[in-house]
Amino acid sequence: MNKKIIFFAVMLFSFMTVEAQSILYAYPVFKKRFENPTFTYCVNNGGGCNSNPAYQGAVLSTGNLGGNILRLSGIQTKVSRCTGQTVTAVTAYYRIYSSSGAPTGTFTQISLAKGTTTANACGGTDENWNVSYTGDGTSLATNFAIGNYTMEIYFSTTGSGGTILLNNAGANYKATFDIVGETIWDGTNWNFGTPAATSDAVYAANYTLTGTNGNSVKNLTVNPGVTLTVNPDRSLKVNGNVVNNGTILVNNNATYLLVDGSTRTGTGNVIVKREANLKKDDYNYWSSPVSGQNLYNFSVGTPTNRFYLYNEVNDKFYTTGLNAASTFTTGIGYAIKGKDTYSPVSPVTEEFTFNGTDNNGNITINLARSAGLDKGYNLIGNPYPSNINFSTLYNYGTNRNSIFNKQWFWTTLNDVKSQQGSSYEGNNYATYVTGVGGVGPSFVSGNIEEPSLRPLGFTKVAQGFIVQARLNNAPLTFTNGIRSSNTADSIFFNKSSEDEGGDGEEGDDDGEEPQATIDRYWLRFINPNKIANTILVAHVPYATNGYDEDYDADMFSVGSDAFYSIVSPYRLQIQARNSPINNSDVIGLGYVSSVAGNAIISLDDKEGVFKSSLKAIYLKDNQTGTITNLQNGYYSFVTTTGANDSRFSIIYENNYLAAQDSQIKEVQVYKNNNELVIKGNSNITSVDVFDASGKLIRNVSGKNSKEIRISSVGFAKGVYVLKITSDKGLATKKVIL
């Protein structure tokens, strides 16, 4: 019997034709990471390569470290067997090692699967055996360092004739590739591929970082005369050092950040753009991400006497010391009025520009706190051209000894005449507490949705905000470790919520840990004029049911319309309570309404255990005894003007409601001519009659009888609530006259 030899080839679509005692050729196919084209080489045994270059001795590619390194697209073999032969397996073997040393390492095996077959001239079949890798291919090795590498490869078939090798007479087939540490942009291409987090990027020509470009590099160099542009909602992160002799342009909602230990040198500048949406008399809290930016030139058209610093002593703004030569002080916030050219009615969107040397590394400012209660408020700001994580700022070093765990953002959402001191009566501040959550300002319900104005933990570029110092001369240190490329979980607070969210950045999370789900909910009070205020109640294991100065946030001011929870004597916009939840918990609520009329309390949002409607959130009207599960809908009532700190509370326990339901079934209320008839199976001790506003208009003693009649003469048409007390407890009934 004649000897049969099996031949095969390796690639995504490679071919090996096997004839009796004849090996023709094989093709391996590769690609570069992040790049689409594939390239084919020929493993030749005398049959020709069909214009493909020889694999043996080839230089496969040059890629940058961590970037466009060599990857395998797939393997296919064609095995020709004559009559009587079988092939049961086809395998490829490879190993990669440094070309500077002796061959080392074990071979990686890749098993191929049998595909289509066709009849051949020797009475057998030609069989396709292959494996293919979609997308970016498959990695050949990990943890490459800079250097030259050899990829050694051979193949085998197993069948009725035993194992047959294609291995270059035992020497195997060898090709090389290079890993370099630097890639250069020449205006058209990267010479060694798009840079990655571990490779250096050199910009020798103008370049714009868009959504499809890499967003993280090791060291970065911008040559003289070159502009590197970071488009909106994109992020550029430098894990090493920066040499900037050109211009780095950071557009609105983009971020540019360096990590801890990174340095930046060079004679170039950084330009940061930030949109604001303002009317003529609106103010915004600004902070500069660069040093050297002139204050008055930043907003030409704003009167020079309307650039303010914040005075902690009296909680008012001042202009003392500011002049035409003044520049932004790093880490300090400024209140700056809209331009005189703006409309006093319709907000104008304008892009403001900071130009100078980007702030980097550790920055320490000293906060003031004067003697007296509720003091220590300081207007500071994000000092970097990247977003910052407030939680990381609070927990860095000794910062938690210097400030409380909360920040306030001025929103200019509400039209008020003054934003300072005792004359301030609005609720224009959005509030955030690390580990608890955020609440937005007052707003007109139906005109804008409050969740879009809720702080989310990341503070935008150029954003000024207020913190409260624990003591006088308290040092607060900003560091690169608080910087973030997160463009999604942040809002720039002035007048608009248009830049809430964003696309975020793929493939680079700055090492930020996912946030744990918190058992919390937001409640909304809407007054008769549709002015809405929102509060947050969160159950967290590090809080108590008393006042926690680092987890509860007082109302920054209680204006003519307000909503709050109560931990006496505090009125809270954000209240953290203990976890796990105690079903017997009772949370007092209060509100202020500037007008009388129909008002609403509703559930605004919910998370954690409250996400399921099965976890009830009961609103109890202590005035009428009505209990409403806000998971099932809002509660409507009629309010008077002014403050009410006793009418409402939140409870979780439904035992009372169940008992009340039982009692309700035992009590009947109906109209009989000009009387209301109340009948029950137990002795009735008293009946209170409330109108729709909650006002008590009649109290009748039951004299321990099972039936009471109340004259309705003089009652206006409308809805009335009867609070019925009997031997078996309390029941409420609603009647319409």
VENMO-V373806 format. One line per field, one symbol per residue. ss: DSSP state (H for helix, E for strand, C for the rest). psi: psi as a letter, one per 40 degrees, with the letter a starting at -180 (. if undefined). Layout:
BEGIN
ss = ???
psi = ???
END
This chain:
BEGIN
ss = CCCCCCCCCCCCCCCCCEECCEECEEEEEEEECCCCCEEEEEEECCCCCCCCEECCCCEEEEEECCCCCEEEEEEEEEEEECCCCCEEEEEEEEEEEECCCCCCCCCEEEECEEEEEEECCCCCEEEEEEEECCCCCEECCCCCCCEEEEEEEEEEEEECCEEEEECCCCCCEEEEEEEECEEEECCCCECCCCCCCCCEEEECCCEEECCCCCCEECCEEECCCCEEEECCCCEEEECCCEEECCEEEECCCCEEEECCCCCEECCCEEEEEEEEEECCCCEEEECCCEECCEHHHHCCCCCHHHEEEEECCCCEEECCCCCCCCECCCCECEEEECCCCCCCCCCEEEEEEEEEEECCCCEEEEECCCCCCCCCEEEEECCCCCEEEHHHHHHCCCHHHCECCEEEEECCCCCCCCCCHHHCCCCCEEEEECCCEEECCCEECCCCCHHHHCCCCEECCCEEEEEEECCCCEEEEECHHHEECCCCCEECCCCCCCCCCCCCCCCCCCCCCCCCCCEEEEEEEECCCCEEEEEEEEEECCCCCCCCCCCCEECCCCCCCEEEEEECCEEEEEEEEECCCCCCCEEEEEEEECCCEEEEEEEEEEEHHHHCCCCCCEEEECCCCCEEECCCCCEEEEECCEEEEEEEEEECCCHHHHHHHHHHHHEEEEEECCEEEEEEEEEEEEEEEECCCCCEEEEEEEEEEEEEEEECCCCCCCEEEEEEEECCEEEEEEEEC
psi = hiihhhiiihidgihhhhihfhhciihihiiiheidiiihihhifeeiefehihdheihdihiihebfihihdihiihhhiiheiiheihiihiihiheeaihiiihhihhiihbiiiiaefeaihhhhihihibeaiidiifiihahihhhiiiiihadeahhigfffeeihhiiiihieiihheedihdfihiadeiihhheiiihhaeeiiehicihhhihehhhhhiieihhhhebihhhebhhhhiheiihiiiheiihiieaihhhihiihiideiiihihheiiehhddedghehheefhiihhddefiiiehehadeiihhheiihhhiiideiiedhihhihihhhahhiiahhhihiihiiiifiehhhaiheifiiihdddddehbedeediifiihhhefdihidifiaeeheagehiihhhedaihaaiihhedihddeehiedhhihehiihihidiifhhhhiideeiiehedfiihhceiedehaieahieheeehiihihhhiihihhhideehhiiihhhhieeiieahhdeeihihdihaehihiihgheihhdhhhiiiihheeihhiiiihheiiahiihihdiiibdedhedhighhhhedeehhhhedeiihhihiiiaiheediihidhedddddddddddehhhihhbfihhhiieihhdihhhiadeehhehhhheffiehihhhehehiiahihhhhhadeahiiihih.
END
